[in-house]
Amino acid sequence: MTSLPAATTAPTATPTPRPAFGTVLARRMGVVRFENGRWGEPSVEATAPLTLSPAAHVLHYSSTCFEGLKAYRWADGSLNVFRLDKHIARMRQSARHLVLPEPDPALLDGLIRAVVRAVADEVPEAPGALYLRPLLMGTMPNIGAAATPSDEATLLVLASPVWDYFSGGMKPLRIFVDDKNSRTASHLGMVKTGGNYAAAMMPTLEARTRHRADQVLFCPGGTVQETGAANFLLLQKERILTRSLDPSFLHGVTRASLLALARDLGYAVEERPFTVAEMLRWAEHGEAALSGTAAVLTGVGTLIHENREYPVAGGNVGPETLRLRAALVAVQRGEAPDRHGWLTRA
């Protein structure tokens, strides 16, 4: 009798890792320039390097601000931008504080939506999205203009396909609590400018080296503020505590959206100053999380203060964090009703 060949198991294909968030640009970008006291005609062009004078104001005096928002592909194939009006308003606010030409709301709205439509075939399916980065910078060529605002500017809208932020599962963050330093100058904390992120970089890298921390929570004078790149929330069953808005930290659009949904879900939301000591007491029985456009809401598992580690939610991502994140993501993806009118069809 002829023997059959031994059964073999087909090799399991290893999934190709996705590019890191923000490292891939779509093939088209939006461009419009401000010269001679007015904005020119916006255009959607091939994404390419810029030609910039070495004396450009932005290179010497950091006259730049940006936004970060997302467009989502829904199950019906439509493309929808989350909180477009809110991001436009915040960018105009940033421009005012940096004495840059303010983009007209209709101009910026139209350019962002035109870019989304131009790269529609590059928008990933859920849980991916199209990350959008409007960028405004002063381009006046004058290296002697330290006390003079730029009378020329370029506004770009970059697009970047992004995939599931937690493809390997959400991991609880380790947060170093810095109760001495501020993230940025107190009057510019609400401005979304690159200098604020640069100011937080060295403390964050030091905390990573010394404490294996993922982020630094800045708490000047012992009062909780925000991390270098995200707002901070404390959560318990049906209760949320977060810092009340003031000019010293960024007024996050994701933060505002989460708080609105939390109220819809019956949470009691407190917005007020609170201390490091109160935060550490809360951590004994509650949760902590960071909110931002990229990850939406990320759980904190450990707070590190004065060389002591304080576990939060048992060192895990807590159920209230997961519940609130899921509620907002469902709205963004068109899986739950948009009761607040947050989504704009591209």
Secondary structure, DSSP 8 states (H G I E B T S, - for coil): --------------------TT----SEEEEEEEETTEE---EEEE-------TTBHHHHH--EEE--EEEEE-TTS-EEEETHHHHHHHHHHHHHHTT-----HHHHHHHHHHHHHHTGGG---TT-EEEEEEEEEE--B-TT-TTS--S-EEEEEEEEEE--TTTT----EEEEEESS--SS-TTTTTS--HHHHHHHHHHHHHHHHHH--SEEEE-GGGB--EESSSEEEEEETTEEEE----TTS---HHHHHHHHHHHHTT-EEEES--BHHHHHHHHTTSEEEEEETTTEEEEEEEEEETTEEEESGGGS--HHHHHHHHHHHHHHTTSS--TT--EEE-
